[in-house]
Amino acid sequence: MKRLAEPASALRGRIGHAIFSRVAGPDGPDNRARIHGTPGPRWFAPESPVRRVHGDASMFIGGLSALLLQSLHPLAMAAVAAHSGFRGDPWGRLQRTSTFLAVTTYGTADSAQRAVDRVRAVHDTVTGTAPDGREYRASDPRLLCWVHVAEVDMFLRAHQRYGARPLDDADCDGYVAGMARIATALGVPDPPVNRAQLAERLAAYRPELHATPDALATTRFLLLDPPVPLLARLPYGVLAANAVSLLPPWASRELRVPRLPADGLCVRPLGSAVTAGIRWALAPTRPAA
C-alpha cells in the first residue's frame, strides 16, 4: 500500500505545484508563509464564509466567470483594455489578483489594509477615454461597485455549485456582508450586505451593460486562446464551459458564447470533476506516519 501511495503523492505534488506556481507566481510559497504565518488579528475568522469560499477550488470557475461578466461594463472594460496589460502578461495579472485576495482573506488586518491602499493608489492613476468618447476613472465608485458585485455574485454562485461545502442561506448572506468590508475599504460606497441587495444592485446595472469589441476580444482570448500549456487545454476548456454556464443568459448572449444543450448532463458533472481534481492536487500534504 505504501508503494502505491508514494507515486500518487508525488503526482499530486507535481500537479499541485504546477497549478500553484501559475496562480501564485514565483513568490507564491514565500507569500503564503508570510500571509498565514504572521501573527495578528485578521479581517475574517477561520470559519468565516469568506474564507470558506476563497479557499475552495470552485474559485477557478468563479474567477473566470467574474472576468467575463465584468467585461460587459464598457467603461470598466475600456480601463482594463488600456491599462491592465492582461494580454501581454495574463499570468502576472492573475498572480497579483490572487495575492490580493489571499492577503485580504487570510492575512493580518494591517497587511490587508496595506494591500487595499496599494490598489487604491493604482486606481488613482488609471484614467482615460473609452472608445465611445466617455471618460473613465478606475477610482469611480460606480465602476468599483460594478466590479465588486460581479465578482461577489460569480464567486458565490461557483461555490454553491462546485464547492466542497456549499453555504447555507445565512452564510451566503454572511459572504456578501464579509466581502462588503473589502469593498468599503476599496472605496465602494454602501456595498450590498446580503443576497437580496446583491441581486438588486446587479439588476440596477443592467441598462449600462453591453458587449463592446474589447469585451468580445477578451472573451475570445479567455475562452478560445488561453495562455495555458497544451496538456492543460482540456481541463481548462471544461472550466471555461462551466464558467459560461454560470453567467446569466443575457450575459452569455451579449458575449456571443453558446450554452451547450447538455449543460446539466455533461458540462456540470465535468466541471465538478475537474474542480475536485484541482482540490485534490492543492490539498496540503500530510507527513507520513
KAGI-V693114 format. One record per helix or strand of 3 or more residues. SS is the DSSP state (H for helix, E for strand). FROM is the first residue (numbers start at 1). TO is the last residue. If there is no record, write none. Layout:
ss=SS from=FROM to=TO
ss=SS from=FROM to=TO
//
This chain:
ss=H from=2 to=24
ss=H from=28 to=37
ss=H from=49 to=54
ss=H from=59 to=70
ss=H from=74 to=83
ss=H from=90 to=106
ss=H from=109 to=125
ss=E from=127 to=129
ss=E from=135 to=137
ss=H from=141 to=162
ss=H from=169 to=186
ss=H from=195 to=208
ss=H from=213 to=224
ss=H from=230 to=246
ss=H from=249 to=254
ss=H from=263 to=282
//
